[in-house]
Amino acid sequence: MDIITAASAFSQAHQIINVLLSLKVDSETLAKITALQSVLAEAQTSQVALLEQNSSLLKLKNELEKEIARLETWSHESQRY
């Protein structure tokens, strides 16, 4: 699932929960909906943390690829000396 799809799914789930909370339901059902809302919030927090981690890893990957390219260029140049 890509990031945009996941964000859309979280948004839709949040909207559904809000509709369920607006309905007249018994206390047991309300407690389950509230628990679901809590789990959804935790999942969204985890998603944001994973996105930040992914971004950091991609940045590091790019930096390492540049360093490898620089070292390979130097290796070829050093053979000329």
C-alpha positions in Angstrom: 0.0 0.0 0.0 1.5 3.3 -0.9 1.6 6.4 1.3 -1.3 8.3 -0.4 -3.5 5.2 -0.2 -2.7 4.6 3.4 -3.4 8.3 4.3 -6.7 8.1 2.5 -7.7 4.9 4.3 -6.9 6.5 7.7 -8.9 9.5 6.7 -11.9 7.4 5.7 -11.6 5.3 8.8 -11.6 8.4 10.9 -14.7 9.7 9.2 -16.5 6.4 9.7 -15.6 6.4 13.4 -17.0 10.0 13.7 -20.3 8.9 12.1 -20.5 5.9 14.5 -19.8 8.2 17.5 -22.6 10.5 16.4 -25.2 7.6 16.4 -27.2 6.7 19.4 -25.5 3.5 20.6 -25.2 1.6 23.8 -22.2 2.1 26.1 -20.6 -1.2 25.2 -20.6 -0.3 21.5 -19.4 3.3 22.3 -16.5 1.8 24.3 -15.5 -0.4 21.3 -15.7 2.5 18.9 -13.5 4.6 21.2 -11.0 1.8 21.5 -11.0 1.5 17.7 -10.4 5.3 17.5 -7.4 4.9 19.8 -5.9 2.1 17.7 -6.3 4.2 14.6 -4.5 7.1 16.2 -1.7 4.8 17.2 -1.5 3.4 13.7 -1.3 6.9 12.2 1.5 7.9 14.7 3.4 4.7 13.7 2.9 5.6 10.0 4.3 9.0 10.5 7.3 7.6 12.3 7.9 5.1 9.5 7.7 7.8 6.9 10.3 9.9 8.7 12.5 6.8 9.1 12.1 6.0 5.4 13.0 9.6 4.4 16.1 9.5 6.6 17.2 6.1 5.1 16.6 7.3 1.5 18.7 10.4 2.2 21.5 8.2 3.7 21.3 5.9 0.7 21.7 8.8 -1.7 24.6 10.1 0.2 26.3 6.7 0.2 25.7 6.2 -3.5 27.4 9.6 -4.1 30.3 8.6 -2.0 30.7 5.3 -3.8 30.6 7.1 -7.1 33.3 9.5 -5.9 35.5 6.7 -4.7 35.1 4.8 -7.9 36.1 7.9 -9.8 39.1 8.4 -7.6 40.0 4.7 -8.1 40.0 5.1 -11.8 42.0 8.4 -11.6 44.5 6.9 -9.1 45.4 4.2 -11.6 46.6 6.8 -14.0 49.3 7.9 -11.5 
